[in-house]
Amino acid sequence: MQDNIRFDRLWARAVAIFTVLFLGWFILQEWRGFEPFFRLLWDAVMSTPSAIAYIVNYYGDVETSALFASLGIGAVFGGLVTAFVFVKRQKIITVPRILPGAFWSGVAVAAVFFLFEASMAIVLLSLLVGVVVASYLLDIDTRLFLSKETRQALGTPTARRWMWRGLAVGAIAGAVGSQLLVVPTRHCTFAGDVDPTARWMGYAITLIGALVVLIPAWTFTLRRRGKSTDSTSGYFKGWSTPLLLLVPTLLSLLVFLYYPSFRIAAQSLLRERRGRGAEPTFDCLNNYVNLMNDSVYQNSFMTTITVTVAVVVLSMSVALLIALLASQRVRGANVYRTLLIWPYALSPVVTAAIFISMFRDDRSGLINHMLNSIGADTVRWITDATVAPWVLIAAAVYNILGFNIIFYVAGLQNVPRDLLEAAQIDGANVLQRFFKITIPLLSPYTFFLLVANVTYSFYGIYGVIDTLFPGGGPLLADGQSRAANVLIYKVYEDTFRSGAIQLGNVAAQSIVLFVLVAGITLLQFRYLETRVTYAD
């Protein structure tokens, strides 16, 4: 026991020394010595009073109606939600499991109405109808409204105490959090002459900012008091050593991720053009409003969703079928598996070059040459706006297919054969064994591949498009939109190849794309990871 304690202390000191040396090296490399670094720290400390003065002056100049509107929305939202969370965490009330799914069904219905430029009243009504209809269709015993037992439980002194505590904590945290994202927009969305779409966006970011502060407030308030007496395994006890180990990673994230992200978010609120003498001006949320009213961007958005769904479904389905065949006990199975995963070693540019040689519009293309050999007409695979997206999907599926096969083959090798044989003895046929045993045991691999394929479809597909469809592909019927112009490619085109470039609009596109991918990923972890079956 004493040896372990002595080793822990020596290890902690070694980690501390290594961290100090790393920080010294980092400072010498980035700031050319300690003096510029300490001057930077000194300037940061000395600028604190001016930052406080700026905030005080800002709130002194902001319109009272806009300030109280944002504070009121955050306080009401925070108080109601926190009171509900508190009584739920104390198990005073229970929420039917179907309600979260019904809520997201309503959100999906509302999003469809919103994309087709329906009025906000119809959007909110469709959201409510989606929640009600989905909950009663999926679970007929679900009660959306409070039952008699729930009302009685809420009338107890304990429930009232937790509700009042939730209202107080939530109102304060919600009011503070509401300013988190509203201050950067200078409360412009609460002005009287603002665009209605921008106003609703302002309400949304007000609630998001409130949630950012509410969630830590819930954790701090609901945490269990007292100190655990149980011993924990491992070398790291406490917070000091883990934090020291995380310093290099946190510095890298701060420099290369968080700081650029904040700069892009701030730039999306400006009207800024490339060129000398072009002074940026504050433009509120007009860049985002312009995106929603831009038919070219709407087409690019829908093209991205279509391509993403098709690539994810086809690549994972085909990869699973090939992995099932490659996992059979045949002679030379290792050779077949190696050949099947070779496409993963190809870069997107090489994959696109292969598909250009296959799907060239004239007779020199492999596919058209084969069609001519059987007397069929040639197809304009690259320049036909109705066919081009499917060529893009095929190229993207081919590029990511080997990656999916690797993981599915590894997962199939971990499926116990004695379990399959026992199910066969019990009378289960091939399909029953596949859907009842193989698929559940492959769920960890499927979940990982789902996240990876969605991210690839949004970001990694750029190289394929730039080589296969320079400029975004053939024009559509409107004469402006292009068939293969997905969101990531449109960001690049508008940044580097557009004539009259508006950098604020491009920054807004980047933020929308990031929020879209991050939201889909969070939903996957929230609602799909719980259905993953991990084998012992």
URHU-V266048 format. One record per backbone hydrogen bond with DSSP energy under -1.0 kcal/mol. NH is the residue of the N-H (numbers start at 1). CO is the residue of the C=O. E is the energy in kcal/mol with one decimal. If there is no record, write none. Layout:
BEGIN
nh=NH co=CO e=E
nh=NH co=CO e=E
END
This chain:
BEGIN
nh=5 co=1 e=-2.1
nh=6 co=2 e=-2.6
nh=7 co=3 e=-2.4
nh=8 co=4 e=-2.4
nh=9 co=5 e=-2.1
nh=10 co=6 e=-2.3
nh=11 co=7 e=-2.7
nh=12 co=8 e=-2.5
nh=13 co=9 e=-2.3
nh=14 co=10 e=-2.4
nh=15 co=11 e=-2.4
nh=16 co=12 e=-2.3
nh=17 co=13 e=-2.7
nh=18 co=14 e=-2.5
nh=19 co=15 e=-2.4
nh=20 co=16 e=-2.3
nh=21 co=17 e=-2.4
nh=22 co=18 e=-2.5
nh=23 co=19 e=-2.6
nh=24 co=20 e=-2.4
nh=25 co=21 e=-2.6
nh=26 co=22 e=-2.8
nh=27 co=23 e=-2.6
nh=28 co=24 e=-2.4
nh=29 co=25 e=-2.2
nh=30 co=26 e=-2.6
nh=31 co=27 e=-2.6
nh=38 co=34 e=-3.0
nh=39 co=35 e=-2.2
nh=40 co=36 e=-2.0
nh=41 co=37 e=-2.2
nh=42 co=38 e=-2.7
nh=43 co=39 e=-2.6
nh=44 co=40 e=-2.2
nh=45 co=41 e=-2.5
nh=46 co=42 e=-2.8
nh=47 co=43 e=-1.6
nh=48 co=45 e=-1.2
nh=51 co=47 e=-2.3
nh=52 co=48 e=-2.5
nh=53 co=49 e=-2.6
nh=54 co=50 e=-2.3
nh=55 co=51 e=-2.2
nh=56 co=52 e=-2.5
nh=57 co=53 e=-2.8
nh=58 co=54 e=-2.5
nh=59 co=55 e=-2.5
nh=60 co=56 e=-1.4
nh=61 co=57 e=-1.4
nh=62 co=58 e=-1.8
nh=67 co=63 e=-2.3
nh=68 co=64 e=-2.7
nh=69 co=65 e=-1.9
nh=70 co=66 e=-2.1
nh=71 co=67 e=-2.5
nh=72 co=68 e=-2.5
nh=73 co=69 e=-2.3
nh=74 co=70 e=-2.2
nh=75 co=71 e=-2.6
nh=76 co=72 e=-2.7
nh=77 co=73 e=-2.4
nh=78 co=74 e=-2.6
nh=79 co=75 e=-2.8
nh=80 co=76 e=-2.3
nh=81 co=77 e=-2.3
nh=82 co=78 e=-2.4
nh=83 co=79 e=-2.2
nh=84 co=80 e=-2.0
nh=85 co=81 e=-2.6
nh=86 co=82 e=-2.7
nh=87 co=83 e=-2.1
nh=88 co=84 e=-1.9
nh=89 co=85 e=-2.8
nh=90 co=86 e=-1.8
nh=91 co=88 e=-1.6
nh=92 co=87 e=-2.6
nh=99 co=96 e=-1.4
nh=102 co=98 e=-2.5
nh=103 co=99 e=-2.8
nh=104 co=100 e=-2.3
nh=105 co=101 e=-1.9
nh=106 co=102 e=-2.2
nh=107 co=103 e=-2.2
nh=108 co=104 e=-2.3
nh=109 co=105 e=-2.2
nh=110 co=106 e=-2.6
nh=111 co=107 e=-2.5
nh=112 co=108 e=-2.0
nh=113 co=109 e=-2.1
nh=114 co=110 e=-2.5
nh=115 co=111 e=-2.5
nh=116 co=112 e=-1.4
nh=117 co=114 e=-1.7
nh=118 co=113 e=-2.1
nh=123 co=119 e=-1.9
nh=124 co=120 e=-2.6
nh=125 co=121 e=-2.4
nh=126 co=122 e=-2.7
nh=127 co=123 e=-2.0
nh=128 co=124 e=-2.1
nh=129 co=125 e=-2.7
nh=130 co=126 e=-2.6
nh=131 co=127 e=-1.9
nh=132 co=128 e=-2.3
nh=133 co=129 e=-3.0
nh=134 co=130 e=-2.1
nh=135 co=131 e=-2.0
nh=136 co=132 e=-2.0
nh=137 co=133 e=-2.3
nh=138 co=134 e=-2.3
nh=139 co=135 e=-1.5
nh=142 co=139 e=-1.6
nh=151 co=147 e=-2.2
nh=152 co=148 e=-2.1
nh=153 co=149 e=-2.2
nh=154 co=150 e=-2.2
nh=156 co=153 e=-1.1
nh=160 co=156 e=-2.3
nh=161 co=157 e=-2.5
nh=162 co=158 e=-2.3
nh=163 co=159 e=-2.4
nh=164 co=160 e=-2.7
nh=165 co=161 e=-2.2
nh=166 co=162 e=-2.5
nh=167 co=163 e=-2.7
nh=168 co=164 e=-2.3
nh=169 co=165 e=-2.8
nh=170 co=166 e=-2.7
nh=171 co=167 e=-2.1
nh=172 co=168 e=-2.0
nh=173 co=169 e=-2.7
nh=174 co=170 e=-2.8
nh=175 co=171 e=-2.0
nh=176 co=172 e=-2.3
nh=177 co=173 e=-2.9
nh=178 co=174 e=-1.9
nh=179 co=176 e=-1.1
nh=180 co=177 e=-1.5
nh=183 co=179 e=-1.8
nh=186 co=183 e=-2.0
nh=187 co=182 e=-2.0
nh=188 co=185 e=-1.7
nh=190 co=187 e=-1.2
nh=191 co=188 e=-1.4
nh=199 co=195 e=-2.2
nh=200 co=196 e=-2.1
nh=201 co=197 e=-2.1
nh=202 co=198 e=-2.3
nh=203 co=199 e=-2.0
nh=204 co=200 e=-2.0
nh=205 co=201 e=-2.6
nh=206 co=202 e=-1.8
nh=207 co=203 e=-2.0
nh=208 co=204 e=-2.3
nh=209 co=205 e=-2.4
nh=210 co=206 e=-1.9
nh=211 co=207 e=-2.2
nh=212 co=208 e=-1.8
nh=213 co=209 e=-1.1
nh=214 co=210 e=-2.5
nh=215 co=211 e=-2.4
nh=217 co=213 e=-1.5
nh=218 co=214 e=-2.7
nh=219 co=215 e=-2.1
nh=220 co=216 e=-2.6
nh=221 co=217 e=-2.2
nh=222 co=218 e=-2.6
nh=243 co=239 e=-2.1
nh=244 co=240 e=-2.2
nh=245 co=241 e=-2.2
nh=246 co=242 e=-1.5
nh=250 co=246 e=-3.0
nh=251 co=247 e=-2.6
nh=252 co=248 e=-2.1
nh=253 co=249 e=-2.6
nh=254 co=250 e=-2.5
nh=255 co=251 e=-2.4
nh=256 co=252 e=-2.8
nh=257 co=253 e=-1.9
nh=258 co=253 e=-2.8
nh=259 co=254 e=-2.0
nh=261 co=257 e=-2.1
nh=262 co=258 e=-2.6
nh=263 co=259 e=-2.2
nh=264 co=260 e=-2.4
nh=265 co=261 e=-2.5
nh=266 co=262 e=-2.3
nh=267 co=263 e=-2.4
nh=268 co=264 e=-1.7
nh=269 co=266 e=-1.3
nh=270 co=267 e=-1.8
nh=271 co=281 e=-3.4
nh=278 co=275 e=-1.1
nh=279 co=277 e=-1.1
nh=281 co=271 e=-1.5
nh=283 co=269 e=-3.1
nh=286 co=283 e=-2.1
nh=289 co=285 e=-2.1
nh=290 co=286 e=-2.8
nh=291 co=287 e=-1.5
nh=292 co=288 e=-1.9
nh=293 co=289 e=-1.4
nh=298 co=294 e=-2.3
nh=299 co=295 e=-2.2
nh=300 co=296 e=-2.1
nh=301 co=297 e=-2.6
nh=302 co=298 e=-2.4
nh=303 co=299 e=-2.5
nh=304 co=300 e=-2.1
nh=305 co=301 e=-2.1
nh=306 co=302 e=-2.5
nh=307 co=303 e=-2.7
nh=308 co=304 e=-2.5
nh=309 co=305 e=-2.5
nh=310 co=306 e=-2.4
nh=311 co=307 e=-2.8
nh=312 co=308 e=-2.6
nh=313 co=309 e=-2.4
nh=314 co=310 e=-2.5
nh=315 co=311 e=-2.4
nh=316 co=312 e=-1.9
nh=317 co=313 e=-2.1
nh=318 co=314 e=-2.7
nh=319 co=315 e=-1.8
nh=320 co=316 e=-1.9
nh=321 co=317 e=-2.1
nh=322 co=318 e=-2.6
nh=323 co=319 e=-2.5
nh=324 co=320 e=-2.1
nh=325 co=321 e=-1.8
nh=326 co=322 e=-2.9
nh=327 co=323 e=-1.3
nh=328 co=325 e=-1.3
nh=330 co=328 e=-1.5
nh=333 co=330 e=-1.2
nh=336 co=332 e=-1.9
nh=337 co=333 e=-2.4
nh=338 co=334 e=-2.0
nh=339 co=335 e=-2.2
nh=340 co=336 e=-2.1
nh=341 co=337 e=-1.4
nh=344 co=341 e=-1.2
nh=345 co=342 e=-2.0
nh=346 co=343 e=-1.2
nh=351 co=347 e=-2.4
nh=352 co=348 e=-2.4
nh=353 co=349 e=-2.1
nh=354 co=350 e=-2.2
nh=355 co=351 e=-2.0
nh=356 co=352 e=-2.0
nh=357 co=353 e=-1.9
nh=358 co=354 e=-1.4
nh=359 co=355 e=-3.0
nh=365 co=362 e=-1.4
nh=366 co=357 e=-1.7
nh=367 co=358 e=-2.7
nh=369 co=365 e=-2.5
nh=370 co=366 e=-2.0
nh=371 co=367 e=-2.2
nh=372 co=368 e=-2.6
nh=373 co=369 e=-1.7
nh=375 co=372 e=-1.3
nh=376 co=371 e=-2.8
nh=381 co=379 e=-1.7
nh=384 co=380 e=-1.2
nh=388 co=384 e=-2.7
nh=391 co=387 e=-1.5
nh=392 co=388 e=-2.3
nh=393 co=389 e=-2.3
nh=394 co=390 e=-2.3
nh=395 co=391 e=-2.3
nh=396 co=392 e=-2.5
nh=397 co=393 e=-2.7
nh=398 co=394 e=-2.4
nh=399 co=395 e=-2.0
nh=400 co=396 e=-1.9
nh=401 co=397 e=-1.4
nh=404 co=400 e=-1.6
nh=405 co=401 e=-2.3
nh=406 co=402 e=-2.0
nh=407 co=403 e=-1.3
nh=408 co=404 e=-2.3
nh=409 co=405 e=-2.7
nh=410 co=406 e=-1.9
nh=411 co=407 e=-2.4
nh=412 co=408 e=-2.6
nh=413 co=409 e=-1.7
nh=415 co=412 e=-1.0
nh=420 co=416 e=-1.4
nh=421 co=417 e=-2.6
nh=422 co=418 e=-2.3
nh=423 co=419 e=-2.1
nh=424 co=420 e=-2.0
nh=425 co=421 e=-2.2
nh=426 co=422 e=-1.8
nh=427 co=424 e=-1.3
nh=428 co=423 e=-2.6
nh=433 co=429 e=-2.3
nh=434 co=430 e=-2.1
nh=435 co=431 e=-2.7
nh=436 co=432 e=-2.3
nh=437 co=433 e=-1.5
nh=438 co=433 e=-2.1
nh=439 co=434 e=-2.8
nh=441 co=437 e=-1.9
nh=442 co=438 e=-1.5
nh=443 co=440 e=-1.1
nh=446 co=442 e=-2.6
nh=447 co=443 e=-2.6
nh=448 co=444 e=-2.0
nh=449 co=445 e=-2.7
nh=450 co=446 e=-2.2
nh=451 co=447 e=-1.9
nh=452 co=448 e=-2.5
nh=453 co=449 e=-2.9
nh=454 co=450 e=-2.1
nh=455 co=451 e=-2.1
nh=456 co=452 e=-2.3
nh=457 co=453 e=-2.5
nh=458 co=454 e=-1.4
nh=459 co=455 e=-2.5
nh=461 co=456 e=-1.1
nh=462 co=459 e=-1.5
nh=465 co=461 e=-1.9
nh=466 co=462 e=-2.7
nh=467 co=463 e=-1.3
nh=468 co=464 e=-2.7
nh=469 co=465 e=-2.8
nh=472 co=469 e=-2.4
nh=476 co=481 e=-2.6
nh=479 co=476 e=-1.6
nh=483 co=474 e=-2.5
nh=484 co=472 e=-2.3
nh=485 co=482 e=-1.0
nh=486 co=484 e=-1.6
nh=490 co=486 e=-2.3
nh=491 co=487 e=-2.1
nh=492 co=488 e=-1.5
nh=493 co=489 e=-2.7
nh=494 co=490 e=-2.8
nh=495 co=491 e=-1.4
nh=496 co=492 e=-2.5
nh=497 co=493 e=-1.9
nh=501 co=499 e=-1.3
nh=503 co=272 e=-2.1
nh=506 co=502 e=-1.6
nh=507 co=503 e=-2.5
nh=508 co=504 e=-2.0
nh=509 co=505 e=-2.0
nh=510 co=506 e=-2.1
nh=511 co=507 e=-2.2
nh=512 co=508 e=-2.4
nh=513 co=509 e=-2.4
nh=514 co=510 e=-2.4
nh=515 co=511 e=-2.8
nh=516 co=512 e=-2.3
nh=517 co=513 e=-2.3
nh=518 co=514 e=-2.9
nh=519 co=515 e=-2.6
nh=520 co=516 e=-2.2
nh=521 co=517 e=-2.4
nh=522 co=518 e=-2.5
nh=523 co=519 e=-2.3
nh=524 co=520 e=-2.0
nh=525 co=521 e=-2.3
nh=526 co=522 e=-2.3
nh=527 co=523 e=-2.6
nh=528 co=524 e=-1.9
nh=529 co=524 e=-1.2
nh=531 co=528 e=-1.4
nh=532 co=529 e=-1.5
END
